[in-house]
Amino acid sequence: MRQGSGGRGAAIRFRAAGGVLLAAHLLVVAWITLRPLDVPWVSAANLQPLAGIKADLERGPEQAARQIGGALLLLAPLGVLLPLAGGRLVVSPLASLARTVAVGALLSLGIELLQTGVPGQVVDVDSLLLNTLGVALAHLAVVPAVRARLRRRRDGRPTGVRRGQGSSQGAASQGAASAGMASQGVASQGATPKIPRVGIAP
């Protein structure tokens, strides 16, 4: 009962921490993407996939790294924070990835739609693609490994010991203990006493 209650308490703490961090990250994203900008001019909306990425690459590596890298990193924390807020350890990796990427894509799409009414912000379909890719990469890089580690800790198995190795070591130790007990029993009994023969007179 204690172990189960501790596991539930840990799951609640993980969910609470994930929810707080998720809300903080979304506030930062909203401030970056939805605040009005006082600029002299803005470029036209880009509705052609990969056109904006090609234009960034043509402007040079520094411009490409800043624009493409920023779009990849903008929503990338969602790939970790969404599963953390869910708090589930036993889940299909493919299903978890699909759900997380879908939520990230919907959030990015919502941001792009809201930007149509924000002065100084430009709608770019490539931002949607890069935001979603960033979520997927962050999820694949962090979540499966962390979940596997937490499951091992929950099951009480050391991280670096395999299940078969642990069972073979346990069997060997039990066999050694049984042999030691048997030898102690033989030693405690001592040698078998010899009874001298008594001659019978004729």
C-alpha positions, 0 to 999 in steps of 0.5 A: 500500500505504501509503494502504491500511494507513493507512486500515485503521489509521484504521478500527481507531482509530475502532472502538477509540475508539467501543467505549471511549466506548460502554462508558463511556456504557452504564455511565453509563446503567446507573448512572442507570436501574438504581440503587436509589432510596430514595424514600417512594413511587413512581408506578404503572407506565405501560404506555399510550403517550403517557400519561406525556408528556401528564401531563408537559405538564400539569405545566408547561413546566419539568417537561415539558422536564426529563422529556421532554428527559431521556428524549430525551438518555439514549440519544441518544449511541448514535445516534453511538457505535454507528456509530462502533464499527462503523467502516464508511464505505460503508453505506446510510444507511437501513440504518445508521439502521434498525440503530442505532434497533433496537439503541437500542430493544432497549437501552431495552426491556432497561432498562425490563424490568430496572427492574421489579426495582429499588426506586424505579424506575418502568417507563414505556413513554413512556421507551422511545419517547423513548429510541428517538426520541433515538437516531434524531435524533442519528444523523440529525443527525451520522452521514451528514454525518460519513461523507460528510466522511470519505469525501471525505478518504479519496478525497483530494478537497478538501471544497469542490471538486466533482469536475467542477470539479476535472477541468475545472481540471485539463484547463485547466491541461494545455492551458495547459502544452501551449500554453506548450511549443509556443510555447517550441519555436517560439521556440527554432527561431528564424526560417527563414533566407533564402537569397540568390539567385545570378545566373547569367551568360548 
